[in-house]
Amino acid sequence: VMSLLWQCAIVLAVVAASAANEDFNVDCEKHTIKVTWKVSPELVEHAARLFLGHCVPSTFSVLPTGEGMVTFHYNLNGCAIKKRVTGKKHIYSTSLTYRPNRKPKPAAISHHIECVYIRPEGWIPPFLIPAYGSAEGHGGLVFHMALLNEDLTGLAKSSLFPLGSFIPIWAAVDQKDHQPLLLLLEECVAATTPELQSASLVYPIITNKGCLADGKTGNSRFLPRYHSSALLLYLQSFKFALGEEVYIHCKLVAWDPEVFDIEKKACHYIKETGEWELLDDPSQSDICKCCDSSCKPRLKRGVDSEPQGLVQNSVLGPLTIVENSETGIPSEFVKYPTVEQGW
């Protein structure tokens, strides 16, 4: 039986130094992170202002030396810990801080912490198992994004893509105990930073409430669905930020699978016909006509009849797009993969 235990590497970087030399240790466990922090006697009386992300210490004790021993032990999905996904890694990052004053005032001490989990060779992602999506469970929805290999048989082994090649991106939402859901990508942009800011340079990929704009200027498209709760975006690599690290920022929406309109749709451009097509029902492609103008919301929508949508902002990366000569992969070998129906 293949072991699903992930190898773990820890990356620690000091963002701001303190007057005293605090010692801290990080254990990246399978589902949790444990941080022990020995603080100076001056900070002992301010233990309530020590944080991991936004979480206060799990335990605190005073040592015979007068120093304090602080322990944070929390789930990786808590404490506002941020997660990034690459083809080979899951990266969880947060900050260990001392905040004498409340936000927005800056922390007096801040240590950046990352837990990097590397999947073992030959690991098979659960979304490729036919029963995926039928797991029982309770709680909120869980959204996913990942880079796939060119055959769509597993996760990408590299985050390096030659210009003009295709980047298979998988997005999904766990069904759990919910009624059947439709996964949509409402907006996606490429940026050179893991966090979007007002000054960030971006490259639009999906705009206008689900229009794959990059498919009109390039050859990007959606591939046929194997389940309503998952979507495969076949993105052609672009010249934006060539040679730099790129992050794909997307707004994922879980929606009613029976309802499409100009605000909730997945439309791609078919160059052979010169028209936009609705991925899930080409007979309703008229709702994609607004992709060439503006898919504005309706002036008024009946509250009682409106399906409830759930939204998650996700970031995928970093990945790097390079000139073909830098990879040695001839562009003529880049082809569309096939998707077996009925996965």
C-alpha positions as CSV (number, residue, x, y, z in Angstrom):
1,V,0.0,0.0,0.0
2,M,1.4,3.3,-1.0
3,S,2.2,5.6,1.9
4,L,0.3,8.9,1.8
5,L,2.6,10.5,4.3
6,W,4.2,13.6,2.7
7,Q,7.8,14.6,3.1
8,C,8.0,17.9,4.8
9,A,10.4,20.8,4.6
10,I,10.3,23.9,6.7
11,V,11.4,27.3,5.5
12,L,11.9,30.0,8.1
13,A,12.7,33.6,7.4
14,V,13.0,36.5,9.9
15,V,11.0,39.4,8.7
16,A,11.8,41.7,11.6
17,A,14.3,41.2,14.3
18,S,13.6,41.8,18.0
19,A,15.8,43.4,20.6
20,A,16.1,40.1,22.3
21,N,17.0,36.8,20.6
22,E,13.8,34.8,20.7
23,D,14.2,31.1,20.0
24,F,11.4,29.3,18.2
25,N,10.9,25.9,16.6
26,V,8.4,24.7,14.0
27,D,7.0,21.2,13.5
28,C,5.1,20.7,10.3
29,E,2.8,17.8,11.1
30,K,0.5,15.9,8.7
31,H,-2.6,18.1,9.4
32,T,-1.3,20.6,12.0
33,I,1.4,23.0,12.7
34,K,3.1,23.2,16.1
35,V,5.3,26.2,17.0
36,T,7.2,26.6,20.3
37,W,8.6,30.0,21.0
38,K,10.9,30.9,23.9
39,V,10.4,34.6,24.6
40,S,12.4,37.1,26.7
41,P,11.3,38.0,30.2
42,E,10.2,41.4,28.9
43,L,7.5,39.7,26.7
44,V,6.2,37.3,29.4
45,E,3.7,39.8,30.8
46,H,2.5,40.5,27.2
47,A,1.8,36.8,26.3
48,A,-1.7,37.7,25.3
49,R,-0.3,39.8,22.4
50,L,1.6,36.9,20.9
51,F,0.0,35.4,17.8
52,L,0.3,32.7,15.1
53,G,-1.7,34.2,12.3
54,H,-4.6,35.5,14.3
55,C,-4.5,32.7,16.9
56,V,-3.4,33.2,20.5
57,P,-1.1,30.6,22.2
58,S,-2.4,27.2,23.0
59,T,-0.3,27.0,26.1
60,F,2.0,29.3,28.0
61,S,4.4,28.8,30.9
62,V,7.1,30.8,32.7
63,L,10.6,29.1,32.9
64,P,12.9,29.3,36.0
65,T,15.0,31.7,34.0
66,G,12.1,34.2,33.8
67,E,11.7,33.5,30.1
68,G,8.4,32.4,28.7
69,M,7.6,29.2,26.7
70,V,4.8,29.7,24.2
71,T,3.2,26.9,22.2
72,F,0.9,27.2,19.3
73,H,-0.7,24.0,18.0
74,Y,-3.4,24.4,15.4
75,N,-4.9,22.8,12.3
76,L,-3.3,23.9,9.0
77,N,-6.7,25.2,7.8
78,G,-7.1,27.5,10.8
79,C,-5.5,30.7,12.1
80,A,-5.8,32.5,8.7
81,I,-2.9,30.3,7.5
82,K,-2.5,30.9,3.7
83,K,-2.1,28.0,1.3
84,R,-0.5,28.0,-2.1
85,V,-0.5,25.0,-4.5
86,T,2.1,24.1,-7.1
87,G,2.4,21.0,-9.2
88,K,4.5,19.3,-6.6
89,K,3.9,21.2,-3.3
90,H,1.4,22.5,-0.9
91,I,2.8,25.5,0.8
92,Y,1.3,26.8,4.1
93,S,2.5,30.2,5.3
94,T,1.8,32.5,8.2
95,S,3.5,34.9,10.7
96,L,4.6,34.5,14.3
97,T,4.1,38.0,15.8
98,Y,4.2,40.1,18.8
99,R,1.6,42.9,18.5
100,P,1.8,45.4,21.4
101,N,-0.9,47.4,19.6
102,R,-4.0,46.3,17.7
103,K,-4.2,46.3,14.0
104,P,-3.7,48.2,11.7
105,K,-0.6,49.2,13.6
106,P,2.3,46.9,12.6
107,A,3.8,44.1,14.7
108,A,6.8,44.9,16.8
109,I,8.2,41.4,16.1
110,S,7.3,39.2,13.1
111,H,8.7,35.9,11.9
112,H,7.6,34.5,8.5
113,I,6.9,30.7,8.7
114,E,6.3,28.2,5.9
115,C,5.5,24.5,5.9
116,V,6.2,22.9,2.5
117,Y,4.7,19.5,1.9
118,I,6.1,17.4,-1.0
119,R,4.1,14.6,-2.4
120,P,5.8,11.2,-2.7
121,E,6.6,10.0,-6.2
122,G,3.7,8.1,-7.8
123,W,1.1,9.7,-5.5
124,I,-2.4,9.6,-7.2
125,P,-4.7,12.6,-6.4
126,P,-8.1,11.5,-5.1
127,F,-10.0,13.5,-7.9
128,L,-8.8,10.8,-10.4
129,I,-10.6,8.1,-8.4
130,P,-14.1,7.5,-9.9
131,A,-15.8,7.7,-6.5
132,Y,-14.4,11.2,-5.8
133,G,-17.1,13.7,-5.0
134,S,-19.4,11.1,-3.2
135,A,-17.5,11.2,0.1
136,E,-19.7,11.7,3.1
137,G,-19.0,14.6,5.5
138,H,-20.3,17.6,7.2
139,G,-19.2,21.3,7.4
140,G,-18.5,23.9,4.8
141,L,-17.5,23.3,1.2
142,V,-13.8,22.7,0.3
143,F,-12.5,24.1,-3.0
144,H,-9.4,22.9,-4.8
145,M,-7.1,24.1,-7.6
146,A,-4.1,22.2,-9.1
147,L,-1.8,22.0,-12.1
148,L,-2.2,18.7,-13.9
149,N,0.2,16.9,-16.2
150,E,-0.3,16.9,-20.0
151,D,-2.2,13.6,-20.0
152,L,-4.5,14.7,-17.2
153,T,-3.6,11.5,-15.3
154,G,-2.1,13.2,-12.2
155,L,-0.5,16.3,-10.8
156,A,2.1,18.2,-12.9
157,K,5.7,17.2,-12.2
158,S,7.0,20.7,-13.2
159,S,5.7,24.3,-12.9
160,L,7.8,25.3,-15.9
161,F,5.9,25.8,-19.2
162,P,7.3,26.7,-22.6
163,L,5.6,29.7,-24.3
164,G,2.7,28.5,-26.4
165,S,2.3,25.2,-24.5
166,F,-0.8,24.4,-22.6
167,I,-1.3,24.5,-18.8
168,P,-4.0,22.1,-17.6
169,I,-5.7,23.6,-14.5
170,W,-8.1,21.6,-12.4
171,A,-10.6,23.2,-10.1
172,A,-13.2,21.4,-8.0
173,V,-15.5,21.7,-5.0
174,D,-16.1,18.8,-2.6
175,Q,-19.8,17.8,-2.6
176,K,-19.8,16.3,0.9
177,D,-23.4,16.4,2.2
178,H,-24.6,19.1,-0.2
179,Q,-26.9,18.7,-3.1
180,P,-25.2,18.4,-6.6
181,L,-23.2,21.5,-7.3
182,L,-21.8,23.1,-10.4
183,L,-18.3,24.5,-10.2
184,L,-17.7,27.7,-12.1
185,L,-14.7,30.0,-12.6
186,E,-16.2,33.4,-12.5
187,E,-13.0,35.5,-12.8
188,C,-9.3,34.5,-13.3
189,V,-6.2,36.7,-13.7
190,A,-2.5,36.0,-13.8
191,A,-0.3,38.2,-11.6
192,T,3.4,38.2,-10.5
193,T,2.4,38.3,-6.8
194,P,0.6,35.7,-4.6
195,E,-1.6,38.5,-3.3
196,L,-3.5,41.0,-5.5
197,Q,-3.0,44.6,-4.8
198,S,-4.3,47.8,-6.4
199,A,-1.0,48.3,-8.1
200,S,-0.6,44.7,-9.3
201,L,0.0,44.1,-13.0
202,V,-2.5,41.4,-14.1
203,Y,-3.3,39.5,-17.3
204,P,-7.0,38.7,-17.7
205,I,-7.9,35.0,-18.3
206,I,-11.5,34.7,-17.4
207,T,-13.6,37.9,-17.2
208,N,-17.2,39.0,-17.6
209,K,-18.7,36.4,-15.1
210,G,-17.3,33.3,-16.7
211,C,-16.1,34.3,-20.2
212,L,-12.7,32.6,-21.1
213,A,-11.4,35.8,-22.7
214,D,-7.9,34.3,-23.3
215,G,-9.6,31.8,-25.7
216,K,-10.4,34.5,-28.1
217,T,-6.9,36.0,-28.3
218,G,-5.2,32.6,-27.9
219,N,-6.3,29.0,-27.9
220,S,-7.4,28.4,-24.3
221,R,-10.6,26.5,-23.7
222,F,-12.5,24.5,-21.2
223,L,-12.3,20.7,-21.6
224,P,-15.5,18.5,-21.3
225,R,-16.5,18.0,-17.7
226,Y,-16.3,14.6,-16.0
227,H,-18.4,15.8,-13.1
228,S,-20.4,19.0,-12.5
229,S,-18.4,19.8,-9.4
230,A,-15.1,20.0,-11.3
231,L,-13.8,22.1,-14.2
232,L,-10.7,21.6,-16.4
233,L,-9.2,24.8,-17.9
234,Y,-6.8,24.2,-20.7
235,L,-4.8,27.5,-20.6
236,Q,-2.4,28.3,-23.4
237,S,0.8,29.9,-21.8
238,F,1.2,33.6,-22.6
239,K,3.9,36.2,-22.8
240,F,2.8,38.0,-19.7
241,A,5.7,38.1,-17.1
242,L,7.8,35.8,-19.3
243,G,10.5,34.2,-17.2
244,E,9.0,35.4,-13.9
245,E,7.0,33.6,-11.3
246,V,3.3,33.8,-12.1
247,Y,0.3,33.2,-9.9
248,I,-3.2,32.4,-11.2
249,H,-5.9,34.1,-9.1
250,C,-9.4,32.7,-9.5
251,K,-12.8,33.3,-8.0
252,L,-14.5,29.9,-7.7
253,V,-18.2,29.6,-7.4
254,A,-20.4,26.6,-6.4
255,W,-23.8,27.0,-8.1
256,D,-27.0,25.3,-8.9
257,P,-26.3,22.9,-11.8
258,E,-29.7,23.5,-13.3
259,V,-29.4,27.3,-13.6
260,F,-27.4,29.2,-16.1
261,D,-27.6,32.9,-16.9
262,I,-25.3,35.8,-18.0
263,E,-23.9,35.9,-14.4
264,K,-23.3,32.2,-13.9
265,K,-21.8,30.4,-16.8
266,A,-18.7,28.9,-18.4
267,C,-18.2,30.2,-21.9
268,H,-15.4,29.6,-24.3
269,Y,-14.7,30.9,-27.8
270,I,-14.9,28.4,-30.7
271,K,-12.6,29.7,-33.4
272,E,-14.0,27.4,-36.0
273,T,-17.4,29.0,-35.8
274,G,-16.4,32.4,-34.5
275,E,-18.9,32.2,-31.7
276,W,-19.0,31.8,-27.9
277,E,-20.3,28.5,-26.6
278,L,-21.7,27.5,-23.2
279,L,-19.7,24.6,-22.0
280,D,-22.4,22.8,-20.2
281,D,-25.3,23.2,-22.7
282,P,-24.4,24.6,-26.2
283,S,-28.1,24.9,-26.9
284,Q,-28.1,27.8,-24.4
285,S,-25.1,29.6,-25.8
286,D,-27.1,32.8,-26.4
287,I,-26.3,33.7,-22.8
288,C,-22.6,33.8,-23.9
289,K,-23.2,36.6,-26.4
290,C,-22.6,39.2,-23.7
291,C,-18.9,38.0,-23.6
292,D,-18.1,40.5,-26.4
293,S,-19.6,43.4,-24.5
294,S,-20.6,43.4,-20.8
295,C,-22.4,40.7,-18.9
296,K,-24.1,43.1,-16.5
297,P,-26.3,41.7,-13.7
298,R,-30.0,42.0,-13.9
299,L,-31.5,45.1,-12.5
300,K,-33.7,43.0,-10.2
301,R,-33.7,39.4,-9.3
302,G,-36.3,37.5,-7.3
303,V,-34.8,36.8,-3.9
304,D,-37.0,33.7,-3.3
305,S,-36.1,32.1,-6.6
306,E,-32.4,32.8,-6.5
307,P,-30.2,29.8,-6.0
308,Q,-27.6,30.2,-3.2
309,G,-24.0,30.4,-4.5
310,L,-20.9,29.9,-2.5
311,V,-17.7,31.7,-3.4
312,Q,-14.0,31.1,-2.7
313,N,-10.9,33.1,-3.9
314,S,-8.0,30.7,-4.7
315,V,-4.4,31.2,-5.8
316,L,-2.4,28.7,-7.9
317,G,1.3,29.0,-8.3
318,P,4.0,30.0,-8.7
319,L,4.5,28.8,-12.2
320,T,7.0,30.1,-14.8
321,I,6.5,30.5,-18.6
322,V,9.7,30.5,-20.6
323,E,10.8,30.7,-24.2
324,N,10.7,27.3,-26.0
325,S,14.5,27.3,-26.4
326,E,14.9,27.4,-22.6
327,T,13.2,24.0,-22.2
328,G,14.2,22.2,-25.3
329,I,10.6,21.2,-26.0
330,P,9.6,21.8,-29.7
331,S,6.2,23.5,-29.9
332,E,4.9,21.0,-32.5
333,F,4.9,18.3,-29.7
334,V,2.4,20.3,-27.7
335,K,-1.1,18.8,-28.2
336,Y,-4.5,18.9,-26.6
337,P,-5.1,15.9,-24.3
338,T,-8.2,13.8,-24.5
339,V,-10.7,13.5,-21.7
340,E,-12.4,10.2,-21.2
341,Q,-16.2,10.7,-20.6
342,G,-17.7,9.1,-17.5
343,W,-14.8,9.4,-15.1
